[in-house]
Amino acid sequence: MNKTMRTPTLETLGLGSVLQIFSRGKLPVTTSDLVDEVFGKAGDRGSLVISGANGIVGAGKTMQLGSRLEPHGVRVVALDLPSAPDGLGRHYKGLVRTFGRDQADRIMANTIRLSYDGKKLPDELKTLKPRFLLEAIPEILELKKAHYEAFRATFPDIEIRSVTSGFPSSELGVGVAHPAFPHEINKVWEIVESEPSAVSKLFWSLGLLPIPVSDNWSFVLDVLFCGLTLAGTRYHEACNMPYWKIDKYIRRLVGPNPFRAHDAIGAKGANFLTWSCLHHLGKTYGAVFTPTGEMTHHKDAGRDWYPGNDFRPMVDWPLEGDDEETFNTWILGPLFQMTSLMLHEKRGHLAHINVIGELCAQFRKGILAVMRDIGPQAVIDRVAAYHRLHPQAADSAWHPEALELLAGPEGQQLYVNAEHDGQVGVITLGRESYNSDVDAELNRAMDWLVQEGIQRVILSGDFHLATQLVGADTSEFYPALEEEAAGTHLAASWSRTARRLHDDFKISVGFIQGKRCLGGMLELMQHCHVVVATENTAMGFPEVTLPVVPGMEACHWPFR
């Protein structure tokens, strides 16, 4: 009987476990079979329709999906209003850089552009046999519902997904596939559906990252991203710090630049989407989500958050003493409170909630990893301090009891899982870069397998959240650059963990799949007795070009 430390994230897609992949010697599904299931068999193959295809989301996803579906004979229909500016043409140069001119031409030629008046579908659409609609029109509920009705009236069996950033599936009446920015390259999709579908499995087989989440307002990503933006505006209203400077301190604290991100996406559209998510969250959950006056003003005016460079002061006074602690409370307090709501509502597998912040919102560490590291009491104390600054937020959406989930198996193994069948164990890595959290979880996984009597082990990516292994997380190095003790601890502890793969098991196999395995992750793999890689996987130690010596024994371990 198979045993596992916690539920593999792959199981949430209905794709089984990594242990089963190795046991069977093949992936659980094939792209060709899923293309047949979603779009029909060759000779009677239907098309993918993306409505709102000239918008930022629609154009990006037309390129991302079109480039993957063209080799399988699936036509892509880009549908939009006649007045919509050309959002597709600007992506051509990027296609050429990525695929070469010939393949870029084939992708664009496979994309059929159609216009309509927003109400009546064009007659030509029938000849293209639409099987799947990805709706990317404006975030207006009545407009979306009318759009679905128009498609269902003509194509009653069509699969529909909305890219909405906020509306639950229960409001829309269709499933949700909410993509992360930048849309042409970010592979993450938040998926809302009653059970794993062929569409989600197809996305996975195409190399994308579908992540199931629950059917609640704004899902996970926009609770974190919009919530962080809101926290910044609250601090601005309390202390009058300019937004560019708030960004600097948020970046130092947790990683993202929420205000610069809005400007980069396009302030007019991004401000509206953020305000819309917060508006509905506030109506549902209370004051912790209610948009500020500044947020509403920027939404109405479509204003950028950053001034021109010539309007920024030459003197940049730092925060000092209690001021920095107050800033941290204004930012972390609401983030922790909002995350407690997501835990309470069970909005997703804890590894999913955690990684979405990293992969989609530039958090250096997932919010659950941050909360786990400081402990539940420190989280409660931080939220209590925030409530003293913003008393209205204390009346709703605060669930300190939900923090107990972080002490369970899912909360303790956010990045690393282990499974075994009584004979062979599998350790899976669900983070692309190695950091202290991965190191601690990897040690717990090896401890568990040893206690279970497993002497043969495979180390691998998780076939889901980690599509490549890019090396060590460089943010871990900053303390080591300033303190000798920190550097010694980092080098010694990570190498000690890696050596366990060689010393604690009779046989260990490092299995490398995905685009690349670099730096610290390759060093980790090289400590296994055997290393196996899939064809065309890139491997190397790019740090030597900096120049930095590989710190997990790559300079001598492979040669011994």
C-alpha positions in Angstrom: 0.0 0.0 0.0 1.3 3.4 -0.9 1.9 6.0 1.9 2.6 9.7 1.6 3.5 12.5 3.9 0.8 14.7 2.5 -1.5 14.7 -0.6 0.5 15.2 -3.7 -0.5 18.3 -5.6 -0.7 16.2 -8.8 -3.7 14.3 -7.3 -5.7 17.5 -7.2 -5.7 17.4 -11.0 -6.9 13.8 -11.0 -3.5 12.7 -12.3 -2.4 10.4 -9.5 0.9 10.6 -7.8 4.6 10.9 -8.8 5.2 7.4 -7.3 2.6 6.0 -9.7 4.3 7.8 -12.7 7.6 6.0 -11.8 5.8 2.7 -11.1 4.1 2.7 -14.5 7.0 4.2 -16.4 4.9 6.8 -18.2 2.9 10.0 -17.6 -0.8 9.6 -16.6 -2.2 11.2 -19.8 -1.0 12.2 -23.3 -1.6 15.4 -25.1 -2.9 13.8 -28.2 -5.6 11.9 -26.3 -6.7 15.0 -24.4 -6.7 17.1 -27.6 -9.1 14.5 -29.1 -11.3 14.6 -26.0 -11.5 18.4 -25.8 -11.5 19.4 -29.5 -12.5 16.2 -31.3 -10.5 13.7 -33.3 -8.5 14.6 -36.4 -10.8 15.1 -39.4 -13.5 16.5 -37.1 -11.4 18.7 -34.9 -13.0 21.9 -33.5 -11.4 25.2 -32.5 -10.5 27.2 -29.5 -12.2 30.6 -29.3 -10.7 33.4 -27.2 -13.1 36.3 -26.8 -11.6 39.7 -26.0 -8.6 38.4 -27.8 -7.0 41.9 -28.4 -6.9 42.7 -24.7 -3.9 42.2 -22.5 -5.1 38.8 -21.1 -6.8 37.6 -24.4 -3.8 38.4 -26.6 -1.3 36.8 -24.2 -3.3 33.6 -23.9 -3.9 33.5 -27.7 -0.1 33.4 -28.1 0.5 30.9 -25.2 -2.2 28.4 -26.1 -2.0 29.0 -29.9 1.8 28.1 -29.9 1.0 24.9 -28.0 -2.1 23.8 -30.0 -0.9 24.6 -33.5 1.1 21.4 -33.8 -2.0 19.4 -32.9 -4.1 20.9 -35.6 -6.3 23.1 -33.4 -7.3 26.4 -34.9 -7.5 29.4 -32.6 -10.2 32.0 -33.2 -9.4 35.4 -31.9 -12.8 37.2 -31.4 -13.2 40.8 -30.5 -15.0 44.1 -31.2 -14.2 45.9 -34.5 -13.0 48.9 -32.5 -10.5 46.9 -30.4 -6.9 47.9 -31.0 -4.6 45.2 -32.4 -3.3 43.4 -29.3 -2.1 40.3 -31.2 0.3 41.8 -33.7 2.7 43.2 -31.1 3.4 39.6 -29.9 4.8 38.6 -33.3 8.4 39.6 -32.5 8.3 37.6 -29.3 7.1 34.6 -31.2 10.0 35.0 -33.6 12.5 35.2 -30.8 11.1 32.1 -29.1 10.3 29.8 -32.0 12.0 31.3 -35.1 10.3 33.0 -38.0 8.9 29.9 -39.7 7.1 28.6 -36.6 6.0 32.1 -35.6 4.4 32.5 -39.1 2.6 29.1 -38.6 1.2 30.1 -35.2 -0.1 33.4 -36.5 -1.5 31.8 -39.7 -3.3 29.3 -37.4 -5.0 32.2 -35.6 -8.2 33.4 -37.3 -9.3 36.9 -36.3 -13.0 37.6 -36.3 -15.0 40.7 -35.3 -18.5 40.9 -33.9 -20.8 43.5 -32.5 -20.7 42.2 -28.9 -24.1 40.6 -29.2 -24.5 38.5 -32.4 -21.8 35.9 -33.2 -20.3 36.0 -36.7 -21.7 33.4 -39.1 -18.2 32.2 -40.0 -17.8 30.9 -36.5 -20.0 27.9 -37.3 -17.7 26.6 -39.9 -14.8 26.5 -37.4 -16.7 24.2 -35.0 -15.9 25.9 -31.6 -15.4 23.3 -28.9 -13.8 25.5 -26.1 -14.4 29.1 -25.3 -12.0 31.1 -23.2 -13.8 34.3 -22.2 -11.6 37.3 -21.6 -14.0 40.2 -21.9 -14.4 43.1 -19.4 -15.2 42.3 -15.7 -18.9 43.2 -16.0 -21.1 40.3 -14.7 -24.2 41.0 -16.9 -22.0 41.3 -20.0 -20.3 38.0 -19.3 -23.5 36.1 -18.7 -25.0 37.5 -22.0 -21.9 36.4 -23.8 -22.2 32.8 -22.5 -25.9 32.7 -23.5 -25.0 33.8 -27.0 -22.5 31.0 -27.3 -24.7 28.3 -25.7 -27.6 29.2 -28.0 -25.5 28.4 -31.1 -23.1 25.9 -29.6 -24.9 24.1 -26.8 -22.1 21.6 -26.0 -19.2 24.1 -25.9 -16.9 24.1 -22.9 -16.5 27.6 -21.4 -14.0 29.0 -19.0 -13.7 32.6 -17.8 -10.4 34.3 -17.1 -12.1 36.5 -14.4 -9.9 37.7 -11.6 -12.7 37.9 -9.1 -16.2 36.5 -9.9 -16.8 33.0 -8.5 -18.0 30.3 -10.8 -21.3 30.2 -8.9 -21.9 33.8 -10.0 -20.8 33.3 -13.6 -22.4 29.9 -14.3 -19.2 28.7 -16.0 -15.8 27.3 -14.8 -12.9 29.6 -14.1 -9.4 29.5 -15.6 -7.8 32.6 -14.1 -4.3 33.2 -15.6 -1.4 35.1 -14.0 0.5 38.1 -15.5 2.5 38.3 -17.8 0.0 36.4 -19.8 2.1 35.3 -22.7 4.7 33.6 -20.5 3.3 32.9 -17.0 2.1 29.3 -17.0 -0.1 29.5 -13.8 -3.8 29.2 -14.1 -6.1 29.2 -11.1 -8.8 26.6 -11.9 -12.3 26.5 -10.4 -14.3 23.4 -11.4 -16.4 20.8 -9.5 -13.9 18.0 -10.5 -10.8 17.7 -12.5 -11.7 18.2 -16.2 -10.1 17.2 -19.5 -9.4 20.9 -20.1 -7.3 21.2 -16.9 -5.5 17.9 -17.7 -4.8 19.2 -21.2 -3.3 22.4 -19.8 -1.0 20.3 -17.7 0.0 18.1 -20.6 0.8 21.2 -22.6 3.4 22.3 -20.0 1.1 24.8 -18.2 0.5 25.0 -14.4 -3.3 24.6 -13.6 -3.8 25.0 -9.9 -7.2 24.1 -8.4 -8.7 26.6 -6.0 -12.1 26.9 -4.3 -15.0 28.9 -5.6 -14.6 32.0 -3.5 -14.3 35.7 -4.4 -10.9 36.5 -6.0 -9.7 32.9 -5.4 -6.1 33.1 -4.0 -3.8 35.2 -6.2 -5.9 38.4 -6.1 -6.6 38.1 -2.4 -2.8 38.3 -2.0 -1.9 40.8 -4.8 -4.9 43.1 -4.4 -4.7 42.8 -0.6 -1.1 43.8 -0.7 -1.9 46.8 -2.9 -4.7 47.8 -0.5 -2.3 47.6 2.5 0.1 49.9 0.7 -2.7 52.5 0.1 -3.8 52.3 3.7 -0.2 53.1 4.8 -0.1 56.0 2.3 -3.3 57.5 3.7 -1.9 57.1 7.3 1.6 58.4 6.7 1.6 60.2 3.3 4.6 58.2 2.0 4.8 58.3 -1.8 3.9 55.1 -3.5 7.3 54.5 -5.2 8.8 54.5 -1.7 6.1 52.3 -0.3 7.0 49.9 -3.1 10.6 49.9 -2.1 9.8 48.9 1.5 7.3 46.3 0.5 9.9 44.8 -1.9 12.4 44.7 1.0 9.8 43.1 3.3 8.1 40.5 1.2 9.2 40.8 -2.5 6.6 42.4 -4.8 6.3 46.0 -6.2 2.5 46.2 -6.3 2.2 49.8 -7.5 4.9 49.5 -10.2 3.1 46.3 -11.3 -0.1 48.2 -11.8 1.6 50.8 -13.9 3.5 48.1 -15.9 0.3 46.1 -16.6 -1.5 49.3 -17.5 -2.9 51.4 -14.7 -6.3 52.1 -16.2 -7.2 48.4 -16.5 -5.2 47.1 -13.5 -6.6 49.7 -11.2 -10.2 48.8 -12.1 -9.6 45.0 -11.7 -8.0 45.5 -8.3 -10.7 47.8 -7.1 -13.4 45.4 -8.4 -11.9 42.5 -6.6 -11.6 44.5 -3.4 -15.1 46.0 -3.7 -16.7 42.5 -3.9 -14.4 41.1 -1.2 -15.3 44.0 1.0 -19.0 43.6 0.5 -18.7 39.9 1.3 -16.1 39.9 4.2 -15.9 43.4 5.6 -13.6 46.3 6.2 -10.3 44.5 5.9 -10.9 44.4 2.1 -12.8 47.7 1.6 -11.1 49.8 -1.0 -9.6 53.1 0.3 -10.5 56.5 -1.2 -7.1 56.6 -2.9 -7.8 53.2 -4.5 -11.2 54.4 -5.8 -9.7 57.7 -7.0 -7.0 55.9 -9.0 -9.7 53.5 -10.4 -11.9 56.4 -11.5 -9.0 58.5 -13.0 -7.0 55.5 -14.5 -3.9 57.2 -12.9 -0.4 55.7 -12.7 0.8 55.3 -9.1 4.4 56.4 -9.9 5.3 60.0 -10.8 7.8 60.7 -13.5 11.5 60.3 -12.4 12.0 64.0 -12.4 9.3 64.4 -9.7 11.0 62.1 -7.2 13.0 63.8 -4.5 16.8 63.5 -4.5 16.8 62.8 -0.7 15.3 59.5 0.3 15.0 59.5 4.1 14.9 56.0 5.5 12.5 54.6 8.0 14.0 54.3 11.4 13.1 52.7 14.7 9.4 52.4 15.4 8.5 53.8 12.0 9.7 50.6 10.3 7.9 48.4 12.8 4.7 50.4 12.1 5.1 50.0 8.3 5.6 46.2 8.8 2.3 46.1 10.8 0.4 48.0 8.1 1.6 45.6 5.5 1.8 42.2 7.2 -1.2 42.6 9.5 -3.8 42.6 6.8 -1.9 40.0 4.7 -1.9 37.6 7.6 -5.6 38.3 8.3 -6.6 37.7 4.7 -4.6 34.5 4.6 -6.3 33.3 7.7 -9.6 33.6 5.8 -8.2 31.6 2.9 -7.1 28.9 5.3 -10.5 29.0 7.1 -12.4 28.6 3.8 -9.9 25.9 2.5 -9.3 27.8 -0.7 -6.8 25.3 -1.9 -4.1 22.8 -1.1 -1.7 24.6 1.3 1.2 24.1 -1.1 -1.0 25.8 -3.8 -1.9 28.8 -1.6 1.7 29.2 -0.7 3.3 28.9 -4.2 0.8 31.1 -6.0 2.3 34.1 -4.2 5.7 33.2 -5.4 5.0 32.2 -9.0 2.4 35.0 -9.7 3.0 37.9 -7.3 6.8 37.9 -6.8 6.7 37.0 -3.1 10.2 35.9 -2.2 8.7 33.3 0.1 5.1 32.1 0.0 2.9 33.7 2.6 2.3 30.5 4.4 6.0 29.8 4.7 6.4 33.3 6.1 3.7 32.7 8.7 5.0 29.2 9.5 8.5 30.6 10.1 7.5 33.2 12.7 4.9 31.0 14.4 1.2 31.4 15.1 1.6 33.6 18.2 3.7 36.1 16.3 1.0 36.1 13.5 -1.7 36.7 16.0 0.3 39.5 17.7 0.9 41.2 14.3 -2.8 41.1 13.4 -3.7 42.5 16.8 -1.3 45.4 16.3 -2.8 46.0 12.9 -6.3 46.1 14.5 -5.1 48.9 16.8 -4.2 50.9 13.7 -7.3 49.9 11.7 -10.0 48.9 14.3 -12.7 48.4 11.7 -10.8 45.4 10.3 -11.1 43.5 13.6 -14.8 42.9 13.1 -14.6 40.4 10.2 -12.6 37.8 8.3 -10.1 37.0 11.1 -9.7 33.3 11.8 -6.7 32.7 14.1 -7.9 29.1 14.8 -7.2 28.3 11.1 -3.4 28.8 11.8 -3.4 25.3 13.3 -3.4 24.0 9.8 0.2 25.1 9.4 1.2 22.6 12.1 -0.2 19.6 10.1 1.5 17.7 7.3 0.4 20.0 4.5 1.6 23.0 6.4 4.9 21.5 7.3 5.6 20.2 3.8 4.8 23.1 1.6 7.6 22.5 -0.9 8.8 18.9 -0.4 6.7 15.7 -0.3 7.6 12.0 0.1 5.8 8.8 -0.9 6.6 5.1 -0.8 5.2 1.7 -1.7 7.0 -0.2 1.0 10.0 -0.8 -1.2 10.9 2.4 -3.0 10.5 6.0 -1.9 10.0 9.1 -3.9 11.0 12.6 -2.7 9.4 15.4 -4.8 10.5 19.0 -5.0 7.7 21.6 -5.5 9.9 24.7 -5.6 12.2 25.7 -8.5 14.9 27.2 -6.3 16.6 25.8 -3.1 16.2 27.7 0.1 16.2 27.1 3.8 12.6 26.0 3.8 13.3 23.4 1.1 16.3 22.3 3.1 14.4 21.8 6.3 11.5 20.0 4.5 13.9 17.8 2.6 15.4 16.7 5.8 12.0 15.9 7.3 11.1 13.9 4.2 14.3 11.8 4.4 13.8 11.3 8.1 10.3 10.0 7.4 11.5 7.6 4.7 14.3 6.3 6.9 11.8 5.7 9.8 9.5 3.9 7.3 12.4 1.5 6.5 12.9 2.7 2.9 16.4 2.1 1.6 15.9 3.0 -2.1 14.8 6.5 -3.1 14.2 8.6 -6.1 14.6 12.4 -5.9 12.6 14.3 -8.5 10.6 17.4 -9.3 6.9 17.1 -8.5 5.7 17.0 -12.2 3.5 20.0 -11.4 4.6 23.1 -9.6 8.4 22.8 -10.3 8.7 22.6 -14.1 12.4 23.3 -13.8 15.1 23.4 -11.1 17.0 26.7 -11.4 19.4 26.5 -8.4 19.7 28.2 -5.1 17.5 31.1 -4.0 20.0 34.0 -4.1 18.0 35.9 -1.4 19.4 33.3 1.0 22.9 34.6 0.4 22.4 38.2 1.6 22.9 37.4 5.3 25.9 35.3 4.4 27.5 38.2 2.6 27.5 40.3 5.8 28.0 37.7 8.6 30.7 35.0 8.5 28.7 32.7 10.8 25.6 32.9 8.5 27.8 31.9 5.5 29.4 29.0 7.3 26.0 27.7 8.5 24.5 28.0 5.0 27.4 26.1 3.3 27.7 23.5 5.9 24.0 22.8 6.5 23.0 22.5 2.8 25.9 20.3 2.0 25.1 18.1 5.0 21.5 17.7 3.7 22.8 16.8 0.2 25.2 14.1 1.6 22.3 12.4 3.2 21.0 11.3 -0.2 24.3 9.4 -0.6 24.8 8.2 3.0 21.3 7.4 4.3 20.1 5.1 1.5 21.4 2.0 -0.2 20.6 3.5 -3.6 19.4 7.0 -4.5 18.5 8.1 -8.0 18.3 11.8 -9.0 15.7 12.1 -11.8 16.0 15.4 -13.7 13.1 16.4 -16.0 11.9 19.7 -17.3 13.7 22.5 -19.1 16.8 22.8 -16.9 18.5 21.8 -13.7 21.1 24.3 -12.6 23.4 25.4 -9.7 22.4 24.2 -6.3 19.6 22.0 -7.5 22.1 20.1 -9.8 24.5 19.9 -6.9 21.8 18.3 -4.8 21.0 15.8 -7.6 24.7 14.9 -8.0 24.8 13.6 -4.4 22.6 10.7 -5.5 24.3 7.5 -6.4 22.8 7.7 -10.0 21.6 10.7 -11.9 19.2 10.2 -14.8 18.0 13.1 -17.1 15.4 13.4 -19.8 16.6 14.3 -23.3 17.2 18.0 -24.0 17.3 19.0 -20.3 19.9 21.7 -19.8 22.3 21.3 -16.9 25.1 23.5 -15.6 26.7 25.7 -13.0 26.1 29.3 -14.2 27.4 30.7 -10.9 31.0 30.1 -12.0 30.5 32.9 -14.6 29.8 35.5 -11.9 32.3 34.2 -10.5 31.0 32.3 -7.5 32.2 28.9 -6.3 29.3 26.3 -6.3 28.6 26.0 -2.6 27.1 22.5 -2.2 30.3 20.7 -3.1 30.1 20.7 -6.9 33.8 21.6 -7.1 34.8 18.2 -5.7 31.9 15.8 -5.0 31.3 14.7 -8.6 35.0 13.9 -9.1 35.5 11.7 -6.0 
